[in-house]
Amino acid sequence: MVTEPQAALAIRLLALDVDGVLSDGRVTYASDGSELKSFNIKDGLGIKLLQRCGIRVAIITGRRSDMVARRATELGIADLYEGREDKLSALQELGEHLGLTLSECAYMGDDLPDLGAICAAGIGMTVSDAVPEVRAAADWCSRAPGGAGAVREAAEWLLQARGQWDDLLTEFR
């Protein structure tokens, strides 16, 4: 696990999986066939704080969902890669598109399709309820499970490690 803050200084992008990271991983279908998904408001603020401090946030997800596109728009996330089971190739494409090396990217996922991206990223991040193989490979793991503030924890850790957290706090006082 990462304990040295120096790695966070290089990060310019945090890419996030959705199911199991931004949400709790459950998919609920209503009787009319529509899909329901819940997102944590604290995670949303964490994303906004990262953006305010110059860290771009992207979403890479294996599924396609109108709710994810809506949430990305609400949060000002322009880089939305949907229907991408190969998370590593999506992260590589995203990095190339933005002119970033993988060492400048952090990736947060929870399951086996995320493993390659977690291993290749400058900082591989995961949630407390990730599968054991992902937890073992990650550099950093949240205390919270996916969908319950884990992304907020990751944002706070990155901003604290970069020395930006205290300045942000003063904006809210």
C-alpha positions as CSV (number, residue, x, y, z in Angstrom):
1,M,0.0,0.0,0.0
2,V,1.2,3.5,-0.8
3,T,2.2,5.4,2.3
4,E,4.5,7.9,0.7
5,P,2.8,11.1,-0.5
6,Q,5.4,11.7,-3.3
7,A,3.5,9.4,-5.7
8,A,0.4,11.7,-5.4
9,L,2.4,14.7,-6.5
10,A,2.6,13.3,-10.0
11,I,-1.1,12.5,-10.4
12,R,-3.0,14.7,-12.9
13,L,-5.9,12.3,-13.5
14,L,-8.1,10.0,-11.4
15,A,-10.0,7.5,-13.5
16,L,-12.9,5.8,-11.8
17,D,-14.9,2.6,-12.4
18,V,-18.6,2.9,-11.7
19,D,-20.3,-0.2,-10.4
20,G,-18.6,-1.1,-7.1
21,V,-16.8,2.2,-6.8
22,L,-19.1,5.2,-7.6
23,S,-22.1,3.0,-6.8
24,D,-22.5,0.0,-4.5
25,G,-22.5,-2.3,-7.4
26,R,-26.2,-3.1,-7.3
27,V,-28.3,-2.7,-10.4
28,T,-32.0,-2.3,-9.8
29,Y,-34.6,-2.7,-12.5
30,A,-38.0,-1.1,-12.2
31,S,-41.1,-2.9,-13.5
32,D,-41.1,-0.6,-16.5
33,G,-37.7,-1.9,-17.4
34,S,-35.8,1.3,-16.3
35,E,-32.6,0.9,-14.4
36,L,-31.9,2.6,-11.1
37,K,-28.5,3.4,-9.6
38,S,-27.5,5.4,-6.5
39,F,-24.5,7.7,-6.2
40,N,-23.0,9.1,-3.0
41,I,-23.1,12.9,-2.7
42,K,-19.9,13.0,-0.7
43,D,-18.1,11.2,-3.6
44,G,-19.4,14.0,-5.8
45,L,-17.9,16.7,-3.7
46,G,-14.7,14.8,-3.6
47,I,-14.6,14.8,-7.4
48,K,-15.4,18.5,-7.5
49,L,-12.5,19.2,-5.0
50,L,-10.1,17.2,-7.1
51,Q,-11.1,19.2,-10.2
52,R,-10.8,22.5,-8.3
53,C,-7.2,21.5,-7.5
54,G,-6.3,20.7,-11.1
55,I,-6.8,16.9,-11.0
56,R,-8.9,15.8,-13.9
57,V,-11.5,13.0,-13.2
58,A,-12.7,10.5,-15.8
59,I,-15.0,7.5,-15.7
60,I,-14.2,4.1,-17.3
61,T,-17.0,1.6,-17.1
62,G,-17.9,-1.7,-18.7
63,R,-21.6,-0.9,-18.9
64,R,-23.5,1.8,-20.7
65,S,-26.0,3.7,-18.6
66,D,-28.0,6.9,-18.9
67,M,-27.7,7.5,-15.2
68,V,-23.9,7.4,-15.4
69,A,-23.8,9.8,-18.3
70,R,-26.1,12.1,-16.3
71,R,-24.0,11.9,-13.2
72,A,-20.8,12.6,-15.3
73,T,-22.5,15.7,-16.7
74,E,-23.6,16.9,-13.3
75,L,-20.0,16.6,-12.0
76,G,-18.4,18.2,-15.1
77,I,-16.6,14.9,-16.1
78,A,-16.0,15.2,-19.8
79,D,-14.1,12.0,-20.2
80,L,-16.6,9.2,-20.0
81,Y,-15.6,5.8,-21.5
82,E,-18.6,3.5,-21.4
83,G,-18.9,-0.1,-22.6
84,R,-15.2,-0.7,-22.0
85,E,-14.4,-4.1,-20.4
86,D,-10.7,-3.7,-21.0
87,K,-10.0,-0.9,-18.5
88,L,-6.3,-0.9,-19.1
89,S,-6.6,-0.1,-22.8
90,A,-9.2,2.5,-22.0
91,L,-6.9,4.1,-19.5
92,Q,-4.0,4.0,-22.0
93,E,-6.2,5.7,-24.7
94,L,-7.3,8.3,-22.2
95,G,-3.8,9.1,-21.1
96,E,-2.7,9.4,-24.8
97,H,-5.7,11.7,-25.5
98,L,-4.7,13.9,-22.6
99,G,-1.0,13.8,-23.1
100,L,-0.4,11.9,-19.8
101,T,1.8,9.0,-18.9
102,L,0.3,6.2,-16.8
103,S,2.5,7.3,-13.9
104,E,0.5,10.6,-14.0
105,C,-2.8,8.6,-13.7
106,A,-4.5,7.1,-10.7
107,Y,-7.2,4.4,-11.3
108,M,-9.8,3.2,-8.8
109,G,-11.6,0.0,-9.4
110,D,-13.0,-3.0,-7.5
111,D,-13.1,-6.2,-9.6
112,L,-11.0,-8.3,-12.0
113,P,-11.7,-6.2,-15.1
114,D,-10.0,-3.3,-13.2
115,L,-6.9,-5.2,-12.3
116,G,-4.7,-4.3,-15.3
117,A,-5.5,-0.6,-15.0
118,I,-4.8,-0.7,-11.2
119,C,-1.5,-2.4,-11.8
120,A,-0.4,0.0,-14.6
121,A,-1.5,3.3,-13.0
122,G,0.9,5.5,-11.1
123,I,-1.4,4.9,-8.1
124,G,-3.8,1.9,-8.2
125,M,-6.7,2.5,-5.8
126,T,-9.5,0.3,-4.6
127,V,-12.4,0.1,-2.2
128,S,-12.6,-1.9,1.0
129,D,-15.1,-4.4,-0.5
130,A,-13.1,-5.1,-3.6
131,V,-12.2,-8.7,-4.6
132,P,-9.1,-10.0,-2.8
133,E,-7.0,-10.0,-5.9
134,V,-7.7,-6.3,-6.5
135,R,-7.0,-5.4,-2.9
136,A,-3.7,-7.2,-3.0
137,A,-2.6,-5.4,-6.2
138,A,-3.7,-1.9,-5.2
139,D,-1.4,0.8,-3.8
140,W,-4.2,2.3,-1.7
141,C,-7.5,1.0,-0.3
142,S,-10.4,3.0,1.2
143,R,-12.0,2.2,4.5
144,A,-15.4,2.7,3.0
145,P,-17.0,0.3,0.6
146,G,-17.9,1.3,-3.0
147,G,-20.8,3.7,-3.3
148,A,-20.4,4.7,0.4
149,G,-17.8,7.5,0.3
150,A,-14.8,5.6,-1.0
151,V,-14.2,8.0,-3.8
152,R,-14.3,10.9,-1.3
153,E,-11.7,9.1,0.8
154,A,-9.5,8.7,-2.2
155,A,-9.9,12.4,-3.1
156,E,-9.1,13.5,0.4
157,W,-6.0,11.2,0.5
158,L,-4.7,12.6,-2.8
159,L,-5.3,16.2,-1.8
160,Q,-3.7,15.7,1.6
161,A,-0.7,13.9,0.1
162,R,-0.3,16.8,-2.3
163,G,-0.5,19.4,0.5
164,Q,-3.7,21.0,-0.9
165,W,-6.3,19.8,1.6
166,D,-5.7,22.5,4.3
167,D,-6.1,25.3,1.7
168,L,-9.4,23.8,0.6
169,L,-10.7,23.6,4.1
170,T,-10.2,27.3,4.5
171,E,-12.6,28.0,1.6
172,F,-15.4,26.3,3.6
173,R,-14.8,28.2,6.9
